[in-house]
Amino acid sequence: MIWTFIKKNFFDGWENIGNVIVANLLQIPFIGLIVLVLVKKEFKGPLTFFEIINESEVDGPFYFFQTDLTKDYLTNFDIIKAAIIFLSVFLAVVFAAAYAKSAFSISNYESVKAGDYFKNIGWAFKETAGLGLVIACIVMSFIVGIPVYLYQYFHLGQMYGLILAGILFCFLVTMLLALQWFVALKVNFSFDFKKTFSKCFVILFDNFGFSVFMAFYSAVLFALSCLLLFFMPGLCGINLGYINALKLRLYKYDWLDQHKDLKNAKDRKNVPWDALLKEDKDILSKKSLKTMLMPWKDKNED
């Protein structure tokens, strides 16, 4: 199943490279802004996190905010910087989600136009704004929360700093593993935010190994996107991957629905992927690197 997915996603992306690049153009400025803010060391603003917290005398587990050691990390990470990153992540996620409907058509072997993406931006703001806010909060937690707790442990010698950093890290990773399915579920089923959110965890825990694979696969695509300055595959290409992955994975649930008599857990896990993927494999069998690079030769042979 995994090889079929990789092959399908590769050819779907290549055959629609033009509209993927056009759609990615709207995310590139926000991604560039995030990188610029994080890389630029001297980013001074009117109020820093340290200054805000230091205005109130706090004791207990938050005392470390008032130490010189933590001040070294937080001094340059001010409110303006945080706001820029938060808003940029939010907009990048939403604009990338706008490609979902085009990706859904592509996954079903339908043709799409570059202009279709722009028609769906309004839909994306309405249906995936909640996802954008959650992802923005997760990113900020990685950038600020975990480093602050690690400062507690490594510089102040407080063990609970390491424990809290570990708990927060596991929580954030679990959230990301689940929410990677959000856009694909939304475009497939049009659930409301709450139901889509809960279904993400159903998909995660019912397909944990495949979800971990998809996380690594997307990380590879993200690294490739960095090399290509996010023109390709970019966030829209990654979204196409998730929609293709869910399309193929849903065959399992259609099969289970047709075989409700299977009570044994072992029997339910023996999914006949070869039979379920036959139609997709037949379509993909007509595609190759040769036809991809030299489509005119294939036409001449016909």
Helices and strands as residue ranges (DSSP letters): H 2-15, H 17-24, H 28-39, H 49-54, G 60-66, H 68-74, H 79-97, H 100-107, H 114-119, H 121-140, I 141-145, H 146-156, H 159-179, H 182-189, H 193-206, H 208-227, H 234-258, H 265-269, H 273-276, H 278-284, H 289-293, H 295-301
